[in-house]
Amino acid sequence: MNVGFQIRRFTTFFFRSLFWSLNLLLALYTLLSYWLLYSLPSQHWSAGMVMISIPIVWLFNLVCLVLWLFTRPWRSWLSGVVLLIGVVLFGQRTFVWNSPRNTPGGGTSVKVFSYNVQSFGLDNDWARVHSSPKVRRIVNYALRYDAPVKCFQEFHTSTANPDYDVVRRFRQAGYSYSALLHPELASVTDGSVGVAIFSIYPIIHSGREVFSRGNGLVWANIKVGQDTIRVINVHLQSMGIRVGKVFKQDKLTGVRHETRGVLSALRYGFIERREQVKRVERHIRESEFPVIITGDHNDTPYSVVYEEMRRVLPNSFEDAGRGFGFTYNRLPGYIRIDHQFHDPKLPPLNFETINYVSYSDHYPIAGTYLIGGARKKK
């Protein structure tokens, strides 16, 4: 047996042992993330970092499973079991395939449309003054989409151009009732209204709570026939993920700077959203009517915010959606951060992520709910 063969055998053994050790650490880390998300023993921002990494560690575990299948098949069980546990615990919030349901007799179906419109592009001074085809397309889409209740985040309006006077145009289109986070900005040349609800049905009462300049919630008690529901539209603190800026850096110092910026923004976002979701829960508890929550939560299904909301109300995507439901139209892309949650008295008949509409950095979502069916059956 020559020296070269011995060296190769030792090298193979070393790297295989190292890979197995890393696989063990990966499995322990994955199980830790499961425990944190399932039991929420801590809501510290560092725990939030671990939770949102679940899809990434799933990918790493899948790579380990495949590699071991081709080298040491018996070792593939570790990542296989870890992945199976993840599917059992969190599979429903990751991928579902529900069929749309028909409206049963005695009830009314109401579609709630939600869209982060990225200011319609009107936060740009040039766009507000000049006629921009891009702005007109997204405004017209928001106006023409067929839904009696429409909720927006990063809503912007401007009286500088009749085409961009979006609040006025919604009212002319039949949405006579509205609730706005910053109603005082609804008729100015640069109106960053923020969060908005428009309804064809009467709004009998409404309220708002500002978290920060652009973030907050608006709620509206909406009369649908003989029934009343409360719709709460939220826009929580941004995730701060700007992965594209990291990849655009030519030098290592630039990559480090942008990476630190992303991590700092993530930390700040975790802390802020943790407090903001408590305010959302208070509005749910105070409502005398069944509630639908919609909006840009800026958190994935593997987060404190999502788990907290899920313990209060069922998630509409999980109950009536299809596929993965990714809602973010920028890098990293494969995440779902726009959500709807519903009272069990308002079962979803259908839920759609409209991922072919790419005017904004978010995709629109729409849930259709049965209103009053249970009451009228009595």
C-alpha positions as CSV (number, residue, x, y, z in Angstrom):
1,M,0.0,0.0,0.0
2,N,1.8,3.2,-1.2
3,V,2.0,6.5,0.6
4,G,-0.2,8.3,-1.9
5,F,-3.1,5.9,-1.3
6,Q,-2.7,6.2,2.5
7,I,-2.8,10.0,2.2
8,R,-5.9,9.9,0.0
9,R,-7.6,7.5,2.4
10,F,-6.8,9.7,5.4
11,T,-8.0,12.8,3.6
12,T,-11.3,11.2,2.7
13,F,-11.7,10.0,6.3
14,F,-10.9,13.4,7.7
15,F,-13.3,15.3,5.4
16,R,-16.1,12.7,5.8
17,S,-15.8,12.9,9.6
18,L,-15.7,16.7,9.5
19,F,-18.9,16.7,7.3
20,W,-20.6,14.3,9.7
21,S,-19.7,16.5,12.6
22,L,-21.1,19.6,10.8
23,N,-24.2,17.6,10.0
24,L,-24.7,16.8,13.7
25,L,-24.4,20.5,14.5
26,L,-26.8,21.4,11.8
27,A,-29.4,18.9,13.1
28,L,-29.1,20.3,16.6
29,Y,-29.4,23.8,15.3
30,T,-32.5,22.8,13.3
31,L,-34.1,21.2,16.3
32,L,-33.4,24.3,18.4
33,S,-35.1,26.4,15.8
34,Y,-38.1,24.1,15.9
35,W,-38.3,24.3,19.7
36,L,-38.1,28.1,19.7
37,L,-40.9,28.5,17.2
38,Y,-43.1,25.8,18.5
39,S,-43.0,26.8,22.2
40,L,-41.9,30.5,22.0
41,P,-39.9,30.3,25.3
42,S,-38.1,33.5,24.3
43,Q,-39.1,36.5,22.2
44,H,-35.6,37.9,22.1
45,W,-34.4,39.2,18.7
46,S,-31.7,36.6,18.6
47,A,-34.3,33.8,18.9
48,G,-36.1,35.5,16.0
49,M,-33.0,35.3,13.9
50,V,-32.8,31.5,14.6
51,M,-36.5,31.0,13.7
52,I,-36.5,32.7,10.4
53,S,-33.5,30.6,9.3
54,I,-35.7,27.5,9.2
55,P,-36.1,27.4,5.4
56,I,-32.3,27.8,5.0
57,V,-31.5,25.0,7.4
58,W,-34.0,22.8,5.6
59,L,-32.1,23.3,2.4
60,F,-28.8,22.4,4.1
61,N,-30.4,19.3,5.6
62,L,-31.7,18.3,2.2
63,V,-28.2,18.7,0.7
64,C,-26.7,16.6,3.5
65,L,-29.4,13.9,3.0
66,V,-28.6,13.7,-0.8
67,L,-24.8,13.6,-0.3
68,W,-25.0,10.9,2.3
69,L,-27.3,8.8,0.1
70,F,-24.4,8.6,-2.4
71,T,-21.6,8.0,0.1
72,R,-22.8,6.6,3.4
73,P,-26.6,5.9,3.0
74,W,-27.1,5.0,6.7
75,R,-26.1,8.5,7.7
76,S,-28.8,10.1,5.7
77,W,-31.3,9.2,8.3
78,L,-30.3,12.1,10.5
79,S,-31.2,14.9,8.1
80,G,-34.2,12.8,6.9
81,V,-35.7,12.6,10.4
82,V,-35.0,16.3,11.0
83,L,-36.8,17.2,7.8
84,L,-39.7,14.9,8.6
85,I,-40.2,16.6,12.0
86,G,-40.2,19.9,10.2
87,V,-42.9,18.8,7.7
88,V,-45.1,17.5,10.6
89,L,-44.7,20.6,12.7
90,F,-44.6,23.4,10.1
91,G,-45.5,21.9,6.7
92,Q,-49.0,23.5,6.6
93,R,-47.6,27.0,7.0
94,T,-45.0,26.3,4.2
95,F,-47.0,24.6,1.4
96,V,-50.7,23.9,1.0
97,W,-53.1,22.9,-1.8
98,N,-56.7,23.7,-1.0
99,S,-59.5,23.8,-3.5
100,P,-61.8,26.9,-3.7
101,R,-65.1,26.3,-2.0
102,N,-68.5,27.4,-3.2
103,T,-70.6,29.8,-1.2
104,P,-73.2,27.7,0.7
105,G,-76.8,28.8,0.9
106,G,-77.7,31.5,3.5
107,G,-74.3,33.3,3.4
108,T,-72.6,36.1,1.6
109,S,-69.1,35.8,0.2
110,V,-66.9,38.9,0.6
111,K,-63.5,39.3,-0.9
112,V,-60.9,41.2,1.0
113,F,-58.0,42.5,-1.3
114,S,-54.7,43.6,0.2
115,Y,-51.7,45.1,-1.5
116,N,-48.5,46.9,-0.5
117,V,-48.5,49.3,-3.5
118,Q,-45.0,50.8,-2.8
119,S,-46.4,54.3,-2.8
120,F,-47.7,53.7,-6.4
121,G,-44.3,55.3,-7.3
122,L,-45.6,58.7,-6.3
123,D,-42.9,59.2,-3.7
124,N,-40.8,60.3,-6.7
125,D,-41.1,64.1,-7.3
126,W,-40.9,63.7,-11.1
127,A,-43.6,61.0,-11.2
128,R,-46.0,63.2,-9.3
129,V,-45.7,66.0,-11.8
130,H,-45.4,64.1,-15.1
131,S,-47.7,61.4,-16.5
132,S,-46.0,58.1,-15.8
133,P,-47.3,54.9,-17.5
134,K,-46.0,52.8,-14.6
135,V,-47.9,54.8,-12.0
136,R,-51.1,54.8,-14.1
137,R,-50.9,51.0,-14.5
138,I,-50.7,50.2,-10.8
139,V,-53.3,52.8,-9.8
140,N,-55.7,51.4,-12.5
141,Y,-55.1,47.9,-11.4
142,A,-55.8,48.7,-7.7
143,L,-59.0,50.5,-8.8
144,R,-60.3,47.9,-11.2
145,Y,-59.6,44.7,-9.2
146,D,-63.0,43.2,-8.3
147,A,-63.3,43.2,-4.5
148,P,-65.7,45.2,-2.3
149,V,-63.1,45.7,0.4
150,K,-59.6,46.8,-0.5
151,C,-56.7,47.3,1.9
152,F,-53.4,49.0,1.1
153,Q,-50.1,49.6,2.7
154,E,-47.7,52.3,1.6
155,F,-50.7,54.1,0.1
156,H,-49.9,57.4,-1.6
157,T,-52.0,60.0,-3.3
158,S,-51.4,63.4,-5.0
159,T,-53.6,66.2,-6.2
160,A,-50.8,67.3,-8.5
161,N,-52.3,65.2,-11.3
162,P,-56.0,64.1,-11.6
163,D,-54.8,60.5,-12.5
164,Y,-52.9,60.4,-9.2
165,D,-55.6,61.7,-6.9
166,V,-56.2,58.1,-5.8
167,V,-58.5,58.8,-2.8
168,R,-60.8,60.8,-5.0
169,R,-60.7,58.2,-7.8
170,F,-61.6,55.4,-5.3
171,R,-64.6,57.3,-4.1
172,Q,-65.7,58.0,-7.7
173,A,-65.4,54.2,-8.4
174,G,-68.0,53.4,-5.8
175,Y,-65.8,53.0,-2.7
176,S,-67.7,55.6,-0.7
177,Y,-66.3,54.5,2.6
178,S,-62.7,54.7,3.8
179,A,-60.5,54.6,6.8
180,L,-57.0,56.1,6.5
181,L,-53.9,56.1,8.8
182,H,-53.2,59.7,7.9
183,P,-56.5,61.2,6.7
184,E,-55.1,64.7,6.8
185,L,-52.8,63.8,3.9
186,A,-55.7,62.6,1.6
187,S,-55.9,65.8,-0.4
188,V,-52.4,67.2,-0.7
189,T,-49.8,67.2,-3.5
190,D,-47.6,64.7,-1.6
191,G,-49.9,62.5,0.5
192,S,-48.2,59.6,2.2
193,V,-51.4,58.2,3.7
194,G,-49.7,54.9,4.7
195,V,-52.4,52.3,5.6
196,A,-55.8,52.5,4.0
197,I,-59.1,50.6,3.8
198,F,-61.7,51.3,1.1
199,S,-65.1,49.7,1.1
200,I,-68.3,49.6,-1.0
201,Y,-70.1,48.4,2.1
202,P,-70.9,51.0,4.9
203,I,-68.2,51.6,7.5
204,I,-70.1,52.2,10.7
205,H,-67.1,52.9,12.8
206,S,-63.3,53.0,12.4
207,G,-60.1,53.8,14.2
208,R,-56.3,54.0,13.6
209,E,-53.1,53.7,15.5
210,V,-49.7,55.0,14.2
211,F,-46.6,52.9,15.1
212,S,-44.2,55.1,13.2
213,R,-44.4,57.5,10.3
214,G,-45.4,54.9,7.7
215,N,-46.3,51.9,9.9
216,G,-49.5,51.4,11.8
217,L,-52.9,49.9,11.7
218,V,-56.4,51.0,10.6
219,W,-59.6,49.1,11.5
220,A,-63.1,49.4,10.2
221,N,-66.4,47.9,11.3
222,I,-68.1,47.1,8.0
223,K,-71.8,46.4,7.6
224,V,-72.4,43.5,5.3
225,G,-76.2,43.0,5.0
226,Q,-77.4,42.3,8.5
227,D,-73.9,41.3,9.7
228,T,-70.9,43.4,10.8
229,I,-67.3,42.4,10.6
230,R,-64.1,44.2,11.7
231,V,-61.3,44.4,9.1
232,I,-57.9,45.4,10.5
233,N,-55.3,46.4,8.0
234,V,-51.7,46.4,9.4
235,H,-48.3,47.5,8.2
236,L,-45.6,46.4,10.7
237,Q,-42.0,47.5,10.9
238,S,-39.9,46.6,7.8
239,M,-37.7,43.5,7.8
240,G,-34.8,45.6,6.6
241,I,-33.7,42.9,4.1
242,R,-31.9,44.5,1.2
243,V,-30.0,41.6,-0.1
244,G,-29.5,43.2,-3.5
245,K,-27.3,45.9,-2.1
246,V,-25.0,43.2,-0.6
247,F,-24.6,41.5,-4.0
248,K,-23.9,44.8,-5.8
249,Q,-20.8,45.5,-3.8
250,D,-17.5,45.1,-5.6
251,K,-15.2,45.1,-2.6
252,L,-15.2,43.1,0.6
253,T,-15.5,46.2,2.8
254,G,-18.7,47.2,1.0
255,V,-20.1,43.7,1.5
256,R,-19.3,43.8,5.2
257,H,-20.9,47.2,5.5
258,E,-24.1,46.3,3.8
259,T,-24.3,42.9,5.7
260,R,-23.9,44.7,9.0
261,G,-26.7,47.1,7.9
262,V,-29.0,44.2,7.0
263,L,-28.4,42.5,10.4
264,S,-28.9,45.7,12.3
265,A,-32.2,46.4,10.5
266,L,-33.3,42.8,11.1
267,R,-32.6,43.2,14.8
268,Y,-34.4,46.5,15.0
269,G,-37.3,45.1,13.0
270,F,-37.7,42.0,15.3
271,I,-37.9,44.2,18.4
272,E,-40.4,46.7,16.9
273,R,-42.7,44.0,15.4
274,R,-42.8,42.1,18.6
275,E,-44.2,45.1,20.4
276,Q,-46.5,46.1,17.5
277,V,-48.2,42.7,17.2
278,K,-49.2,43.1,20.9
279,R,-51.2,46.3,19.9
280,V,-52.8,44.3,17.0
281,E,-53.9,41.6,19.4
282,R,-55.4,44.3,21.7
283,H,-57.6,45.5,18.9
284,I,-58.7,42.0,18.2
285,R,-59.7,41.4,21.8
286,E,-61.6,44.7,22.0
287,S,-63.7,44.0,18.9
288,E,-67.3,43.0,19.5
289,F,-67.4,41.7,15.9
290,P,-65.6,38.8,14.2
291,V,-62.3,40.0,12.8
292,I,-60.2,39.7,9.6
293,I,-56.6,40.8,9.8
294,T,-54.8,41.6,6.6
295,G,-51.7,43.5,5.5
296,D,-47.9,43.6,5.3
297,H,-46.7,41.9,8.5
298,N,-43.0,42.0,7.3
299,D,-42.4,38.6,8.9
300,T,-42.3,35.1,7.6
301,P,-44.3,32.1,8.8
302,Y,-41.3,31.1,11.0
303,S,-41.4,34.1,13.3
304,V,-42.7,35.3,16.6
305,V,-45.2,37.7,15.0
306,Y,-46.7,34.9,12.8
307,E,-46.8,32.4,15.6
308,E,-48.4,34.9,18.0
309,M,-51.1,35.8,15.4
310,R,-51.6,32.2,14.5
311,R,-52.4,31.4,18.2
312,V,-55.1,34.1,18.2
313,L,-56.7,33.5,14.7
314,P,-56.3,30.9,12.0
315,N,-54.3,31.8,8.9
316,S,-56.2,32.2,5.7
317,F,-53.5,30.9,3.4
318,E,-53.1,27.8,5.4
319,D,-56.9,27.2,5.4
320,A,-57.7,28.1,1.8
321,G,-54.5,28.9,-0.2
322,R,-52.5,27.0,-2.7
323,G,-48.7,26.5,-3.3
324,F,-46.1,28.3,-1.3
325,G,-47.8,31.7,-1.5
326,F,-44.6,33.8,-1.7
327,T,-45.5,37.5,-1.6
328,Y,-42.2,39.4,-1.8
329,N,-41.2,40.5,-5.3
330,R,-37.5,41.3,-4.6
331,L,-34.5,39.4,-3.4
332,P,-34.5,37.0,-1.5
333,G,-37.9,36.5,-3.1
334,Y,-38.9,33.2,-1.8
335,I,-40.7,34.5,1.4
336,R,-44.3,35.1,2.4
337,I,-44.6,38.3,4.5
338,D,-48.1,39.4,3.6
339,H,-50.8,37.6,5.5
340,Q,-54.5,37.3,6.3
341,F,-55.9,35.9,9.5
342,H,-59.6,35.3,10.1
343,D,-62.1,34.6,12.9
344,P,-63.4,31.0,12.9
345,K,-66.9,32.5,12.4
346,L,-65.6,33.9,9.0
347,P,-64.4,30.8,7.2
348,P,-62.3,31.4,4.0
349,L,-63.7,30.1,0.8
350,N,-60.6,30.9,-1.2
351,F,-57.2,32.6,-0.8
352,E,-55.0,33.8,-3.6
353,T,-51.5,35.2,-3.9
354,I,-51.6,37.1,-7.1
355,N,-48.0,36.5,-8.1
356,Y,-48.4,37.5,-11.8
357,V,-48.9,41.2,-10.8
358,S,-45.4,42.6,-10.4
359,Y,-46.0,46.4,-10.3
360,S,-44.8,46.6,-6.7
361,D,-42.1,45.0,-4.5
362,H,-45.0,42.9,-3.0
363,Y,-47.6,40.7,-4.7
364,P,-51.3,41.4,-3.9
365,I,-53.2,38.8,-1.8
366,A,-57.0,38.3,-1.7
367,G,-59.2,36.2,0.6
368,T,-62.8,35.4,0.1
369,Y,-64.9,34.8,3.3
370,L,-68.3,33.6,4.2
371,I,-70.2,36.2,6.1
372,G,-73.3,35.4,8.1
373,G,-73.7,31.8,7.0
374,A,-73.7,30.3,10.5
375,R,-76.2,32.8,11.9
376,K,-78.7,32.4,9.0
377,K,-78.7,28.6,9.3
378,K,-80.1,28.8,12.9
